[in-house]
Amino acid sequence: MNTPKIGHRYNWIGQPERLIYMGTKHYPSDRRTWHQFSIVGEDPEVCWCEVLDFDLDRFEETKDDHAN
């Protein structure tokens, strides 16, 4: 997957959870970039999962916008 877009919906390939991309985060003393996602239907300010760049290939843009 290319770089996700903030506010767009994504899901792990083949999984039912629908996620909203929140953006990236950097932690002190960690050079890696973490990509954060909230879950659709819950608090959009709360990170439900975060992954590294190499995990983004396991996501796809959600095609069914009716899944909440």
C-alpha positions as CSV (number, residue, x, y, z in Angstrom):
1,M,0.0,0.0,0.0
2,N,1.1,3.5,-0.7
3,T,1.3,6.0,2.2
4,P,-2.2,6.0,3.8
5,K,-4.2,9.2,3.9
6,I,-5.3,10.7,7.2
7,G,-9.0,10.3,7.7
8,H,-9.4,7.5,5.1
9,R,-10.7,4.1,6.0
10,Y,-8.5,1.0,5.8
11,N,-8.6,-2.6,7.0
12,W,-6.2,-5.5,7.5
13,I,-6.6,-7.6,4.3
14,G,-9.4,-10.1,4.9
15,Q,-10.4,-8.8,8.3
16,P,-13.7,-7.2,9.3
17,E,-12.4,-4.4,11.5
18,R,-12.7,-1.0,9.8
19,L,-10.0,1.5,10.7
20,I,-9.4,5.2,10.2
21,Y,-5.8,6.3,9.6
22,M,-4.8,8.9,12.2
23,G,-1.3,9.7,11.0
24,T,2.2,8.9,12.2
25,K,3.9,9.1,15.6
26,H,7.5,9.1,16.7
27,Y,8.5,8.0,20.2
28,P,11.5,9.3,22.1
29,S,14.6,7.1,21.5
30,D,12.9,5.2,18.7
31,R,13.8,6.2,15.1
32,R,11.0,4.3,13.5
33,T,7.8,5.8,12.3
34,W,4.6,4.3,13.7
35,H,1.3,4.5,11.7
36,Q,-1.7,4.8,13.9
37,F,-5.3,3.8,13.3
38,S,-8.5,4.2,15.2
39,I,-11.4,1.9,14.9
40,V,-14.6,3.1,13.1
41,G,-17.5,3.7,15.5
42,E,-15.3,4.3,18.5
43,D,-13.4,7.4,19.8
44,P,-11.5,8.7,16.7
45,E,-8.8,10.2,19.1
46,V,-7.9,6.8,20.5
47,C,-5.3,4.6,18.7
48,W,-6.6,1.1,18.3
49,C,-3.5,-0.2,16.6
50,E,-0.2,1.1,15.3
51,V,2.2,-0.5,12.8
52,L,5.5,0.1,11.2
53,D,6.1,0.9,7.5
54,F,6.7,-2.7,6.5
55,D,3.2,-3.7,7.9
56,L,1.4,-1.3,5.6
57,D,1.4,-3.9,2.8
58,R,-1.0,-5.9,5.0
59,F,-3.7,-3.2,4.8
60,E,-6.1,-2.3,2.0
61,E,-8.3,0.7,1.6
62,T,-11.8,-0.1,2.7
63,K,-14.1,-0.5,-0.2
64,D,-17.3,-0.9,1.8
65,D,-18.0,2.4,3.4
66,H,-21.2,1.1,5.0
67,A,-19.4,-1.2,7.5
68,N,-19.4,0.5,10.9
